Amino acid sequence: MKFRPLSALLLCGTLLSAAAPSYARDAWESDDKWDVMIGVSAATVAEYAGAEDQEFLVLPAVVVDYEFHENNHLFINTFKGAGYEFDGERIVWGIQSKWRRGRDDNDARVLTGMGDLDDTFTAGFYGGLDFGPFRVLAEYDAGLDNNNDGVLTTFSARYNMESVERPMTGYVSAKAVYGDDAYHDANFGSEPLAGVRSYYEADAGWVGMGVNAGVDYLLADHHYFRFDAEYMGLSTDVTNSPLIEGSYQYSGKLTYGYKF
């Protein structure tokens, strides 16, 4: 995939968002109105959806969170996008924009002649319920570019862990992802090319199911460390496509940030 500066700036928001809004608070969050952190992430991620090859990326990590009213937040966050969130005692909901990766037709031989799928912003919303350390969530995200405008709907359940003195937190989660006709057609639909691939008509269906886990640690009130990992098994609707090179994909990310 060709290097895209804007994609590099925003890609962290799409790598490992188990359920993009996070339950309760990460280690970097405080009781102040403002939380600001700047750092860097190193990540390994599939070159495109369903690719066999991995990419290694070094990306900026930026967090700006402003609580303008009790339980009401505005955020720009490379872990979950940009938007607004209401986080009450039981109910959480919000609106957000994230960054969706595309692909180039030279990323793999099976993509030859398929044309590029553009990177794009998404627009969406989410809502869920908290039950102590558990959160269940539904999330809707629609691409904004004409050739990458499909809709993804993600259902997730997450359990959060917190140390007694709270410099360290962690989570484990499971999710299922559903894509509409436009998403499946753009990512998994195939036109025939002799000796390379066959025709495949991709319809709406499940993209896959996955698990995520992560841990973060705040050292001396300023130095933030975070590790995230994800594994996703792809559905047969996806793996039947001649563009797909494997039955699963995985990713991992290590982040360091300085909290102001």
ChimeraX attribute file (.defattr): number of C-alpha atoms within 10 A of each C-alpha:
attribute: neighborCount
match mode: 1-to-1
recipient: residues
	/A:1	14
	/A:2	8
	/A:3	7
	/A:4	9
	/A:5	9
	/A:6	11
	/A:7	17
	/A:8	13
	/A:9	16
	/A:10	23
	/A:11	22
	/A:12	29
	/A:13	22
	/A:14	17
	/A:15	24
	/A:16	24
	/A:17	18
	/A:18	29
	/A:19	23
	/A:20	19
	/A:21	21
	/A:22	15
	/A:23	21
	/A:24	17
	/A:25	11
	/A:26	21
	/A:27	21
	/A:28	26
	/A:29	16
	/A:30	10
	/A:31	7
	/A:32	9
	/A:33	12
	/A:34	16
	/A:35	17
	/A:36	18
	/A:37	20
	/A:38	15
	/A:39	17
	/A:40	16
	/A:41	20
	/A:42	17
	/A:43	22
	/A:44	17
	/A:45	20
	/A:46	17
	/A:47	20
	/A:48	21
	/A:49	21
	/A:50	22
	/A:51	18
	/A:52	15
	/A:53	14
	/A:54	15
	/A:55	12
	/A:56	14
	/A:57	15
	/A:58	16
	/A:59	19
	/A:60	19
	/A:61	23
	/A:62	22
	/A:63	21
	/A:64	15
	/A:65	20
	/A:66	16
	/A:67	18
	/A:68	11
	/A:69	10
	/A:70	10
	/A:71	12
	/A:72	14
	/A:73	18
	/A:74	20
	/A:75	20
	/A:76	20
	/A:77	20
	/A:78	24
	/A:79	22
	/A:80	24
	/A:81	25
	/A:82	21
	/A:83	19
	/A:84	20
	/A:85	21
	/A:86	18
	/A:87	21
	/A:88	14
	/A:89	12
	/A:90	11
	/A:91	14
	/A:92	20
	/A:93	18
	/A:94	19
	/A:95	19
	/A:96	23
	/A:97	21
	/A:98	27
	/A:99	25
	/A:100	23
	/A:101	19
	/A:102	19
	/A:103	19
	/A:104	19
	/A:105	15
	/A:106	15
	/A:107	16
	/A:108	17
	/A:109	11
	/A:110	19
	/A:111	21
	/A:112	15
	/A:113	13
	/A:114	17
	/A:115	11
	/A:116	18
	/A:117	18
	/A:118	16
	/A:119	21
	/A:120	21
	/A:121	20
	/A:122	22
	/A:123	18
	/A:124	18
	/A:125	17
	/A:126	21
	/A:127	18
	/A:128	19
	/A:129	19
	/A:130	20
	/A:131	11
	/A:132	12
	/A:133	13
	/A:134	17
	/A:135	22
	/A:136	20
	/A:137	22
	/A:138	19
	/A:139	22
	/A:140	18
	/A:141	23
	/A:142	23
	/A:143	23
	/A:144	18
	/A:145	15
	/A:146	10
	/A:147	17
	/A:148	24
	/A:149	20
	/A:150	22
	/A:151	22
	/A:152	21
	/A:153	18
	/A:154	23
	/A:155	19
	/A:156	21
	/A:157	20
	/A:158	22
	/A:159	18
	/A:160	21
	/A:161	15
	/A:162	18
	/A:163	11
	/A:164	8
	/A:165	6
	/A:166	12
	/A:167	17
	/A:168	20
	/A:169	20
	/A:170	19
	/A:171	21
	/A:172	19
	/A:173	20
	/A:174	20
	/A:175	20
	/A:176	19
	/A:177	20
	/A:178	19
	/A:179	21
	/A:180	19
	/A:181	15
	/A:182	20
	/A:183	24
	/A:184	24
	/A:185	18
	/A:186	18
	/A:187	22
	/A:188	23
	/A:189	20
	/A:190	20
	/A:191	14
	/A:192	13
	/A:193	14
	/A:194	6
	/A:195	7
	/A:196	12
	/A:197	17
	/A:198	14
	/A:199	12
	/A:200	16
	/A:201	13
	/A:202	21
	/A:203	17
	/A:204	16
	/A:205	17
	/A:206	20
	/A:207	26
	/A:208	22
	/A:209	19
	/A:210	19
	/A:211	20
	/A:212	22
	/A:213	20
	/A:214	20
	/A:215	19
	/A:216	22
	/A:217	21
	/A:218	22
	/A:219	15
	/A:220	8
	/A:221	13
	/A:222	13
	/A:223	16
	/A:224	22
	/A:225	20
	/A:226	21
	/A:227	18
	/A:228	22
	/A:229	21
	/A:230	22
	/A:231	17
	/A:232	20
	/A:233	18
	/A:234	22
	/A:235	17
	/A:236	13
	/A:237	16
	/A:238	24
	/A:239	19
	/A:240	16
	/A:241	21
	/A:242	19
	/A:243	25
	/A:244	20
	/A:245	17
	/A:246	15
	/A:247	17
	/A:248	20
	/A:249	23
	/A:250	17
	/A:251	19
	/A:252	19
	/A:253	21
	/A:254	17
	/A:255	20
	/A:256	21
	/A:257	22
	/A:258	19
	/A:259	19
	/A:260	12
